[in-house]
Amino acid sequence: MRNMLRKSRPVFTSLMVLGIFVGMMAYGPLLSKAYAPTTAITIVNNSNREVRHVFLSAPDSNNWGPDQLGSSVISANGGSVTINASCNGPSIKVIAEDQEGCFVYQVVSCSENAAWTITNDAARDCGN
């Protein structure tokens, strides 16, 4: 009986380690998102230019994340979209690119859902 327990103990230990590893892989991403609050950002396009891309970044960074619109656009003169953003700080920068390749920026608070209305008066960065 003693030999049987000694032989089965390594198998039991291996199964326990494997179970813990699988659990960490399955629940790890869920736990990491618990520390990054998510905020809904509604972008309303009241300008006469179509918005083709929306990016997110930290307020003081030029390292933008992926396009939040994918293949969608925000149509001119009243189109809107709501995106969910994970925030790692108190605020996040939203960058919109219009049909002419110009950018407009807005920093929004992550403490509550936010709304940003783009108008024709918004200062555009067209790279010149």
N, C-alpha and C positions, 0 to 999 in steps of 0.2 A: 504494500500500500504506500509506503514511504517513497519508493522509487517512482511510483505512478504519479504522485503529487509533484515530485521534482521535475519529471518530464513534462507534465502539463502546465506548470507554472510559466515557462518561457512562452508557450503558446498563448496563455491567458494574458500575459503582459504585452505581448505583441498585438493582440486584439484590442486591448485597452488603449494602447498608444495609437493604433490605427483609428479607433473610434473617436478619440480626442482630436486627432488631426482632421478627420472628416468633419467633425462638428465645428472646428475653427474655420475651415474653408467655407462651410455653408453659412455660418452665422457671422463671420468676421465682417463681410461687407455691410451687413445690416447694422451691426454695432457701430461701425465707423460713420455711417450716415446719421446716427443718432446725435453726434456731436456737431454736425454741420446743419444748422437750421435751413429750411427751405422756405422761400418766399415766392409768391405769385406776382409777376410783373406784367401788367397790361400795357401794351404799347398801342396808342391810337395815332394813326397817320392822317393828320389834317392838312398835310402839305399837298402840293400838286405833283409830287414825285413819288413813284412806286418805291417801296423799300424791299430790297432783294435779299439782304443778309442781316442777321442780328448776331452779335457776338457778346460774350461776357468776359470780364476780367476783374482783378482786384483794382480798386480805385487808383492806386499809384503804380500800376504795371502796364506795360505795352505787350505783355504776353497774353494774347486772347485765346479763348477756348474755341471749340468748334461752332460752326454756324447753327444757330438755334432754330432756324426756319426750314432747314433741309431744302426741299424743292418748292416750298411755299413762298409766297410773297405777301406783303401787306399793301393792299391797293391804296392808291392815292385818294384823297378827299373823303376820309372817314373809315377806311379799313382798319381793322384792329386784330390783335392776337394777344393771347396770354401765355406766358412761358413760366415754368417753374425753375427757379434758380437755387442751387445750393450755395449758401454763404459761409465762408470761413472767417468772416470778420463782420463789423457792424454795418458795412455798406458794400455795394457792388457797382461796377461801371457797366453800363449798357451802351453798346456801340451799334448804330444802324448805318448800313450802306445803301445809298439810293441807286437808281437806275443809271446815273451818270458816274458812279464810282466814287462819290463824295460821302464823307462820314459825318454823322452828328453823334454827340456823346451826352450821356446823362448819368450821374451818380445817384443811386437810390438807396434808401435805408433797408436793411434786412430785418428790422425789428417788426415790420408789419407788411402786408401786401401793398404794392406800389403801383402807381399809374404814371405814365409818361406820355404826353401828347406832343407829337412832332408837328411843327407848323412851318410855313414858308419863311418865317422870321428866324428860324433856328440857324445859328452860325455853323456853316458847313466847312469841313476840311477837305479840300479837293487836291491836296498835295502840291500846291504852288505857292 
